[in-house]
Amino acid sequence: MLRSASGGRGKIAFAVCAVTVALVAATVLAAALEAALRLDNASSVYLLGVVAIAIRLGTAPAVATAIGAFLVYNFLFVDPRFTLGVARAEEVLTLLLLLFVGVVSGRLAGLQRDRERDAEQREREARAIFDMTRLLVTSERLTDAMQSVVGRLATEAGMTRTWVGVGSTVAHERVVADSDGGSTAQPPIGTHAVLQRDRGDGAASWTRIHPPAGPGDRRGAADVPAQRANLFRVALSAAGEDVGSLWSQRQASSGRPAIEETRLLAAAADQLGQAVRRERLVAQAAELEIARRSDELKSALVDSVSHDLRTPLATIRASAGSLADPAIELSGDDRRRAAAAIDAEAERLNRLVDDLLDMSRIQGGALVADIEEIPLDELVRPAVERVRAAAQPRRIEVDLPQELPSVLADAALLDRVVSNLLENAVKYAGPAAAIRVRAIANTDETVSLVVEDGGAGVPDEALPRVFDRFYRVPRSGDGPRRGVGLGLAVVAGLVDAMGGTVASARSELGGLAIIVALPAAGPRS
């Protein structure tokens, strides 16, 4: 704990006792030496006491000891004895030399002692500030770090309570850390002392502040309760802006903080102010990043969805217009082809709406999986058959081992995952590319379902982003990009809702491989 202003009377009493003991011991030793060695003058023995007091208690007690030695030696050892008179001139010089040497040696020894104490004090302050700064910088949560800091400050500065209030004004502050059990209630602020700081340690001073009385409050300064009389405030400032206050409270008998305690409170307030400002800047940066990403997503949504809406709508309008126009003669086959085109484009729009709704449910946390034990082959093979016609002339290979364990998943969600992956492969793999669905049991009690193709694949730098919302892989030579960029994002959300993981990699066939890992339910019976 840093040196406190409390106990001043006890320190003075201890110093008086120590000086008295030193003078008595030196007197006894001087008398013994003069008697045993028949010395005419043993006054230098008193210098030992002066130096000892200087080393232990400092300059002022040492000077008092030197003056006391001068008086005691004159009274007890200089003729005429038991008076302060001096009979011989040479003894006057001896006494004056004793006083001078005693004062000088006491002063020098005391200064050295004060320097050592000050250096030790500064070291303790620096260590305390370093520990508090490290907490504020490295802690994941600022409030947790502040809670540790105020607890440390209360101990080091001799306070009964220390807390941090954050706000633009004292009246609007909210407590974010309190050494008194983590209370978040701002105590009533009455008369308190505010630290005024300019430059250097010596310029800091405490100024008493009397807050204005509120309506109907007729209390005067003398009516302030005693527990509020020793309340101290240090403003938290950063970049010229007040961001809050560091409050400290102590017993009335302790008085105002000592210089070293004031230095510690001021340094801690500086670090706390910077920490609050950093937290605000981080929050502002996060808000700006969220707004930027939101704008990007909105732009991507408008760009992607508008394109994917216009294309099927144009096809539907053209086909419907041909069917409705009496001037156009259509054969039965032409009418069936037009109706099939309308149906296909309507299904495309339906899938787009489903993807958007699924993504909305995923983002809103409203997607709840009904987990059950599912044999993969009973779900994968029907999904493959549904897309096989659309995949022509591509061939779809299925490799599901007989001993493959079942998985724990939601049947409806897993069916959507498999369908989306197959449709994605059919759409982008190319007309001559092979498509393969396989599964393997892993040693970590999971089953990996892999949907891969032999198409052109995606660039390595794009692999980590294929599950991002509205991200479409840049392609060259394939004409305009197709799709909204939601299919794989929906897959990732559905798999995550089932407690699985999804990853992308280069396929052994040469194209893209999507690996879905789900918890294994156990071996098949």
N, C-alpha and C positions, 0 to 999 in steps of 0.2 A: 504494500500500500504506500502511496505517496505521502510525504510528510503533511500532517494536518495541523490546522491552527488551534485545534482543541487541546486542552491540557496545558495551557500556557502557565498557569499558576504552579502546577506540579513541576514543570521544567525549571522554573525559577527556584522553587524550594530545593530541588535536587542540586542545582548549581551552587546555591548557598551552602548546602551541606558538604558538597565536594570541595569547595574552596576552603571551608573550615577544616575539614579533615586534612587537606594538603598542607595548610599552615601549621596545624598541630603536629603532623608527622615531621615536617621540615624543622620545626622548633625543637622537638625531642632529639632529632638526629643532630642538629647543630650543637645543642647543649652537650650531647654525649661526645661528639668529636672534640669540642673545645676542652672538655674535662679529661678525656682519655689521651688526647694528643697534645694537650696544652697549647692549643691554637689561640691566637689573639683574635682571629676573625674567621668565622665559618659561615658568613652570610651567603656565600655562593651556593650553599645547600638549598636555599630557597628557590634558586633558579630551576632546580629539578622539579619542584612542585609547580612552578609557573609553566614550564614546558609540558608537563603531564596534563595539566588542566587545559592548556591550549590545544593539545592533540585530541583530548576527549570532548571538550565542550566548546572550543572556539575562542575567538579573539576577546570578546567582552569579559568572560569569566577569567581569562588569563591576565588581562590588565588589572582586574580587581584583585587577583591573587598577588600580582607584583606590588600593588599599593599596600595591600595587607601585609606582605612580607616586610616592606619598608617600615611600616608602623610597628609591627610586632618585634622585629629585630631591634629597632630603636628603643622600644619600651623595656625589653627584657635583657638585652645584652650590652647596650651602650650606657656608659656612665654619664650622668647619674641614672642608675637603673630605676625602673618602674615610674619613669616620667618620660615625656617626649622631648626633654631638653638634651642638648649635646654639649659636653664639657670641652672636648678637644676638636680643633679645626680639621685634623686629618680624618676624624670619624665622620664629620659632615660630608667630606668628599666620598668616603666609603659608602655612606647611606645613599647619597645621590647617584653614585655609580650603580649601586644595587637597584635603585628604582629605575634608572634609565635602561640598564641592561635587561632588567626584568620585563619592563614594558615593551622594549624592542623585540626581545626574544619571544615573548608571549604573542606579540602582534604578528611576527613572521610565522611562528608555528601555527597560530590560529588561521592565518591566511592560507597556509598550505593545507591545513585541515579543511577549511571551507571550500578550497578548490577541489579537493578530493571528493568531498561530499557532493559538491555541485556536479562534478563529472559523473559520479555514481547516479545522482538523481537524473541527469540528462540521459544517461544510458537506460535507466528504467523507463523514462518517458519514451525514448526512441523505440525500445522494445515493445512497449505497450501500443504505440501508434502503428508500428510495423505489423503486429499481430492483428490489430483491428482493421488495418488497410487490407491485409491479406484475406481476412474474412469477407470484407465487402466486395473484393474483386473476384474471389474464387467461388463464393457460395452460389448455388443454383437459384436460390430464392433470396431476394434482398431482405425481406422481412425477417427471415431466420437469422441472417447475418447481423441485422440491426439488433435483434433480441440478445444475441451474444455480446455485442458491443456495449449496449447499455448496462448489461450485467457486469461487464468488466469495468466500465467507468464508475459505476456505483461503488465497487470495491476499491479501485485505485484512487479515486478522488475523495473517499470518505463520505459518501452521500448515503442517505437512507433510501432514496428513490431517484431513479433517472429514467426519463422517457423521451421519445422522439415524436414530435407532432409535425405533420406534413400539411401544408396549405399556404395560400398566398398571404394570409393575414392570421394573426393570433386567434381572432374570433372564429375563423373558418378552419382551423387546424383539426386534423383527426389523428389520433394516436395510432402509430404503426408498430411501435416496440416499447415495452415497459419492463423495467427490472422488477416491478412489483407484481409478479405472477402473470405477466402478459396481458394486463388489463387494457382494454381499448377505450375506456371512458376518459375523456379529458377532464382533469380535476378543475374545480373553480379557480380561475386565475385572479388573485388579488394583488396586493402590493408585492413587487418582486424586483430583483436587481438584474439589469441588462448589461452584458459585457460590451463596452465601447472599445473598438480596436482601430488603431491607425497603423503604425509601423513598429515592428520590434516588440519584444516582450514587455519592456518597461512602459510602453504607451497604453497597454490594456488596463482598463479600470472598470469597476462595477458602479453603475449608476442606478439609484433607487427610482423605481417607476410606480406611481400611484394611478391605477386605472380610474377613469371617470365613473362616478356612481350612476347606476341605472335609474330609471323612473321609479320613484317611491323608495329608493335606497338612501337612507339618511345616515348611514354609517360614515364616520370620519376615519382618518388614518389611524387614530388610536383604537378604533374598534376592530381592526384587522386581527383575526385569530392568530394565536402564536404559531400554529403549525404552518401558516402561510408567510410568516415574517422572514423566513430564510429560504426563499424560492429564487432560483437563479436561471436566467435564460441566455442562451447563446444562439444568435441567428444562424440558420443554415443558408448559405448563399453560394451560388454558382453562376459564373458568367454575368455577374452584376444583377442577378435576380434572386430575390428571397423565395426560398422553396419550403421553409418550415423553421422549426426551433428545436434546440436541444435543451431540455428542462432538467434541472437538478434540485433536489430538496434535501435539507439536512437539519439536525437539531439546532434550536436557537442558541444553545450554549457553545456550538462549534464555531460560530462567527462566519465571516465570508471566506471563500476559498483562498488558500495561500497562493503565492506566485506560481509554484510548480503545478498546483492543481488547476490554476487558471490556464496555464500553458497547455496542459493536457486536454482540458475541456475545449479550448479554442482549436487545437489541432484536430481533435475528434470531430468537432463541428464542421471543419473544412472538408474532411474526408466523407462525412455523412452527406454534406451538401452535394459534393461531386457524385456520390453514389446515387442520390435521388435524381440528379440531372441525367446521369447515364441511363437509369431505368426509364425515365421519361423519353429520352431520345430513342432507346431501343423500342419502346412501345410505339412511338410515332413512326419509326422506320418500319415496324411490323404492319402498322395500319396502312402506310403508304404502299408496302409490298402487296398486302391483301387487295387494296384498291387497284393496284396495277395489274395483278393477276386476274382480278375480277373483270377489269376492262378487256384484258386479252381474251379471257374466256367468252365474254359477251361478243367480242369481235369475231372470234373463231366460230362461235355458235351461229351468229348471223350469217357469216360467210358460208359455213358448211351446210347448215340446215336449209338456208335459202336455195343453195344449189341443188341439194338433194330433194327439196320439195318441188322446185321448178321442173326438174327433169321428168319425174313420173307424172306430174300434173299435165305437162305438155303432151306426153304420150297419151294419157287418158283423154284429154280434150280432143286430140287429133283422131283417136280411134272412135270416141263417142260421136264426134262430128261427122265422121264418115258413115257411121251407122245411121245417124239421124238425117243425113242429107238425102232427099228424094232424088236429087239429080245424079247421084252416084249409084250406079248399079253394081251390087256386090254379089258374088256367088256365095254359096253356102260355106265353102272353105274360107273365103275372105272374111265372112262375118264371124266364123269361129275363131279365126286368127285375131281379129280385132277384139273380140270378147276376151280371148286369152291374154292379150296384151293389157287390157284394162284390169283383168284380175291379177296379173303379175305385178303391175305397177301399184295397185291397191295394196297387195301384200307387202310390197317394198315400203310403202308409206306406213303400214301397220307395224312393221318391224322397227322403223325409225321411231315411231311414237313409243313402242314398248321399250326401246333402248333409253329414250329420254326419261320415261317414267321410272325405269329401273335405276338410272343414275340419280334421279331426284330422291328416290327412296334410300339409296345407298348413302348419299351425302347427308340426308336428314336423319340417318340412324334408325329409320323405320323398318328396315329389312330384318326380319327374324327368321332364322333357319329352323326347320323342323327336322332335327337330326335323327336318322334311322340307319339301319344296316342295309346296304345296297350292293348286290352283285354287279360288278361293272359290265359284264357281257350282256346282261339283261337290259341295260340302259343304253350302252354304246351301239349295239347292232341295230336296234330300231332307228336310232338317230342317223346312222350311216345310210340306211335304206331310204330315209326321207330325202336325203340330199343326193343320192346316187344318180337320179335322173338328171338333175341340174348340173351334175359334175361331168356328164358326158362331153367329150370323149375321154376325160381323165379317168384313171382307175383308182379306186380306193381300197387299200390293203388294210386288213384288221388283224392284229397280232395280240391276242389276249390269252395267256397261259391258263390251262385248266386249273392248276393249283393256286391261282391268284386269289388272295384273300379279298373278302368284301371290304367296302369302305364305309366310313361313317359320314353321311352327307344328307342333304335335303334332295329328294328325288326330283322335284320340279326345278329347283335351282341348278342342280347338276345337269339336267337335261338341257337347260338354257345354255349352260357353259359349253357342253359338247356341241350343240347346234351352232352356236356362235363361232366356235373354233373351226368347225367344218365349213361353214359358209364363208368364213374369212379366207380359208385356204382355197376354196373353189374360186373365189372372186379374184384373188391376187396371184395364184400360183402359175397361171398360164395354161393354155389349152393342152399342152403336151406333157405337163408335169404330173408326176405321181403324187398321191396323197396317202399317208400311212397313219393309222391309229394304233398305238401299242401301249402296253402297261407293264410295269415291273414292280416287284415288291422290294422295298428298301430295308436296310438293316436297322433303321431308326423307327420301325413300326409304322411306316407310312407306305402308301402306294402312289407311284407316279404314273399319271396318264399323260402320254405324249401325243400331240397332234402335230405332224410335220409334213412338209411338202418339198418337192424338188424344183421349185420355182427359182426366181432370181434372188430371193431373200431380201434382207435389208442390210444397209451398211452397219458395220460394227458400232459406230458411234451412236446409231439410232436404236440399238437393242434396248438400252435401259429406259427409253422413252416410249416404247410402243404401248405401254399401259396408261399413258397420260391421257386425260380427257381432251378430245378434239385434236389430238396429234395425228397427223397423217404423214407417213414416211415419204420423203421426197424421192421421186422417181424420174428417170430420164428415158425418153424414147417410148414411153407407154401411153402417151397422150395425157389428157387431163386426169388429175387425181380423183379417185372415186371414194365414196364413203364419207361419213361425218367424222370419223375418228373416235367413235364411242364403243365399238364392238369389243375391243380388248380391254378397254377401261371398265366396261360392264362385267366382263369375265373376271377381272381382278377383284372387283367389289363383291361379286357373288361368291367367289372362292374364299375371300377373307371372311365373309359372313358365315361360312361353313367351317371356319377354323383351319383352313388350308393355306397353302402358299402357291404362288404362280411365278414363273420365270420364263425368260426368252433366251434362245441360243441359236447357233447355226446348226442346221440339220445335217445328219449324215447323208441325206439325199441331195444336199446342196442349197436348200432354201431355208425357210424359217421353221424353228421348232418351238412350240409352246408347251412347257412342262407344268402340269397341275399336280401338286402333292397333297394328298388327303390322308387323314388318320385311318389306319387299318383296323378293321373290326375283328379280325381273327381268320384262321384258315377256313376254307370252304368245307362244308360237311359233305 
